[in-house]
Amino acid sequence: MDVADISYPAAIAGGAIIGLLLSVFGGGGSVLATPLLLYVVGVRDPHIAIGTSAAAVAVNAAVGLLVQARAGRVKWPCALVFGGAGLTGSLIGAHVAKQLDGSHLLIWFAIAMALVGGSMLIPRKADGNASVRLTTALTLKLAPAGAVTGLAAGFFGIGGGFLIVPGLMAATGMTLANAAASSLVSVALFGAATSASYAVSGLVNWAVFTALIGGGAMGSIVAIPVGRMLAARAAVARSAFAVMVLATAGYVAWRALS
């Protein structure tokens, strides 16, 4: 990779967008990190793009988690069971992904992006049980779902929030707001495990990582007022974002195949 081709201002701006989207939507934002690094920032190796984005997403999610925790939206017991169960899966997924040719990996990544965009177009009920408590029955539902989600997150190098949010809601009945906030626990854990696997193989660009997390911190800070502004138009905003993800998936697939 030619370091001279790297645009650090673009990396900072991209990190801000990812941090904002992660905090507002609780998922989906991280899937844009790898295409952004490849086609805007100037990273050439898909494996380095995935490893670096996973590291940045983990930190950005952790920052967003602090904001959501202060607001009291995180259901910690449920979130920790889900995330803890997925750690091993994320490491396995990352190991498998590193064995694939970069162009083949990007095709799979484009498929994952399409699934993310499609899932975001599915209407979700915002209501639920705001006082949900972890029980043995809920643990038996959360652990397997977390393991499978971690495997997918590690393989594709994404946070997996688009799977975590509906998974938490389906398993526990918690509200959308609680699920979006609680999902950041798993996004941070899965991203950290995935990036650690790539870092051991020398597949993380730490300068770009620093630029991404600098921008991500700014994005997370402005997420609260932006979230309030979008509250009345949440469905429209989410649909527009989903269409953008689908369009990006098509572009990634086209570049990988050509």
N, C-alpha and C positions, 0 to 999 in steps of 0.2 A: 504494500500500500504506500503510495506517494503522499507523504505528510503535507507537501506543498499544495495538494489538491483539496485539503480539508478547509471548510468554511466554518470557523468557530462561532461567528455571529449567527449563522444559520442553526448551529447546534444549540445555542442558548435560546433562540426563538422557538425552536422545536421542542426543547425541554419545557418551556413555559406552556406551550399548547398541550403537551402530554400531561403535565402536572394539573392543569386546569380541567382537562377532560376526565382524568382519573378521579378527581375529587367531586366533580359535578355529576358524572354518570356512573361512577363506581365500576367501570369496566368499558372496554372498547378503545380507550385512549392509547393504551400501551401497544396495541396492534399496529399503530401508525409509526412507531418508533423506528422499526427496521427499514421500511421503505424510505422514511425521511433521511436516515443515515446513508442509504445507498444512492438515492437519486437527487438529494438536495445538499446534504452535508459534504459528500464526496468520498465516503468509505467504499472501497471496491470489493472487499471480500465479504460475501454473505455471512460467513461464520463469525467474523469480527463484528459485523453489524448486529447480529443477533446477540452475541455475548455482551457487547457494550450496551445495547439497548436494555437487555435484561438487568444489568447492573444498575443502570440509571432508573429504570422503572421501579426496582426494589427500593431505592432511596426515595424517589418521588412519592411512592405509595406510603412509605414510612412517615414522610412529612405530612402527607394528607391525612394519615391515620391520627397523628397527633392533634390536628385541627378537629377531626371528627370526634376524637375521644374527649377533648375539652368540651365539645357540645353535648356529650353524653349519649351519642347515638350508637356506640359500639357495644355489641353483645359479646363480651369477652369469652365466656366459657364456650359458647357455640363456635365462635370464630377460631379459637385455639384448637379445638378438636378437629375442625375441618382442615385448618392449615397444617397442623401437626401430622395428620394422616397423609397429607399429600407431599410431604418433604421427600420421602424416598422415591415416590413416583416421579417427581420433578428431576431428580438426579438421574434416574434411569432414562427418562425421555431425552435429557440433554446429551447423555452419552451416545444414545442411538443417533441423534441428529448430527453429531459431529462426524459420524462415519459416512454420511451421505455427501455426494457431490453437491457443490454450492447451488448449481442451477436446478437440480432435482429438489433440493431443500426448499428453494424459493417457490416451486410449483406447489408443494405441500403447504407452504406458508400462505400462498394466495388462496388456496382452498379454505384454510383456517380463517382468513380475513372475510371470505364470502359468508362463512358460517356466522362470524361475529356480526356482520352487517345484517344478515337475515334474522338473527336472533333479536336484534335491537328493534326490528319492525314488529315484533310480536307484542301486542298490548299486555301490560302488566297491571295488576291491581295494586294500588298504593296502600290499601288498608291491610290490616293484619293484627297480630297480637304484639303490642308494644312492650308487654311485660313477660315475654317468653323466658322460660328457665330451662337449663340443661337437665335432661333426665336420661336414664339408661336407654329408653326407647329412642330418644333423639340422637344419642351417641351412636347407636347401631345404624341409624340412617346417615348421619353426618360423616362418619369415618370412611365408608366405602366410596361415597360421593367425592370426598376430598382426595382420596387416593387416585381415582380416575382423572380428576381434574388436574392434579399435580403432574401426572404423566403427560397429559396434553400440553400443559403450560411449559414443561421442560423441553418437550420435543419441538414446539413451535417458538420457544423463546419469548412467550408473551405472558402477561400477568394472569390471564385466565378469568378476569372479572366477569366476562360475559357468561361464563358457566357458573361461577361462584355465586353471583347474586340470585339467579333463579334457583340454584341448588339450595342455598340457605333458606329461601322463602318456602320452597316445597317441603324441605325436611322439618322446618321448625314452625312455619306459619308466621314468622316475624314480618314486620312492615318493610316496604321497599326502602325507606330511608335507613332503617336499621341494617338491612341486608347490604345496601350499597356501602355504608360505613364499615360494617364488619368484614366485608370482602377484602378490604385493604390489608387486613392481617395476612390473609393467604397470598395476596398479590405480592406483598413484601417478602414473605417467606419463600415462595416459589421463585421469585426473581433472584433472591439472594443465592439460593441453591443452584439455580441454573447458571448464573454468572460465575459462581465459584468454580463450577465444572469447566466452563470455558476459560476462565482465568488460569487454571492449572495448565491448560493446553496453550497458553499464550495468545488467546483469542479475544482479548479485551483491549481497546484503545483507551487508556486512562485519561489522556488529555481531552478527548471527546466526551468521555464519561463525566469529567469535571464540569465541562460546559453545559451538558444536559441537566445535571442536578442543580446547577446554579439557576438555570432558567426554570427548572421544575419547581424550585422553592417559591419563585415569584408567582408562578401559575397557581400553586396551591393556596397562596395568600389571597389572591383575587377571586378564588373559586366561590367563597361564601357569598359575597355580594352579587357575583354573576349568577349563582344558583338562585338567589332571591329574585333577580330580574327575570329569570327564565321560568319561575315557578308557575306563572299563569299560562305559559306556552311550552310546557315541558314536553308534551307529546310531539308537537311540531319540531322543536329543537332536536329531539332524539331521532325523529324520522329523517331530518336533514343530515344529521351526523351519520346515520346508518347508510344513506345513499352515498355519501362521500367515501365511507369505508368500502362499499361495494365497488365503486368506481376505481378506487385505489387497488383493490384486489384484481380487477381486470387488467390494470396497467402492469402490476407486478407479474401476473401470468404472461402477459404479452412480452414483457422484457425477458423473462426467463426462457420462454419458448423460442424467442428470436435471437 
